[in-house]
């Protein structure tokens, strides 16, 4: 069961109703900047994790300004679309709500658990979006409770990791398919179900990449499975190897 740390109480709480009822995810963004984009990315990852567990989700964006530009930037990061927060009166208001908001935001979310998101520096967004998928990976690599400093070194390291993994996935795809090892699947789910610990998920992938006892076909299926959550387009280079 996915559990998140509720910033209101400091205690872990279930992220979905016991009977897998509808869960409303509300992303609260203050404007067009990297921190707001990190809020939307966290909400997107929460939605993906809940859906992998079979929970139906309704996603809402509450942003007082720059909504079109923020949505465009989010789309470049493979963040799926949110409905407009002004449409809350659509009859689904009784669904369980989880709020994703910038830490110390002046915008006070309504009732329900709150996931805090630490700020991102630098604040200039255009340069960060030069390689959107590398930006997504660089953000995933930092616990959301910690400030993320996205300097050139961090983005270059993310781009190199992406290129290496995509080449590896394309190579593994040419080998006979094998199922995701049970122990690896359990480690992946344990990581993302523990307060959406994405750095731990990435750590499992690094272990699978280097573990000599795992068949290449199982490595491929593991990366494909994890990418349902990460959305890093890890299979992009399939068929490109000579």
FENZI-V177167 format. One line per field, one symbol per residue. phi: phi as a letter, one per 20 degrees, with the letter a starting at -180 (. if undefined). burial: b if it has 16 or more other C-alpha atoms within 10 Angstrom, else e. A space follows every 50 residues. Layout:
BEGIN
phi=???
burial=???
END
This chain:
BEGIN
phi=.fcceeffdmdfcfebfgelffdeddedderebfffffffffffffffff ffenefccdcddbfblggffffffffemeffdffffefeendfefgdcdd bfgmfffefffpfcefcffdcfefegffefcgfffgfffffdgfedgdde egfffffffffffffffffffffeegfcffggffgfffffffeellefgf fffffffffdffeefgfffgffffffffefldlfegegneef
burial=ebbbbbbeeeeeeebbeeeeebbbbbbbbbbbbbbbbbbbbbbbbbbbbb eeeebebbbbbbbeeebeebbebbeebbbbebeebeeeeeeeeeebbbbb bbbeeeeebeeebbbbbbbbeeeeeeebbeebbbbbbbbbbbbbeeebbb eeebbbebbebbbebbbbbbbbbeeeeeebbeebbebbbbbbbbbbbbbb bbebbeebbeeeeebbbbbbbbbbebebbbbbebbebbeeee
END
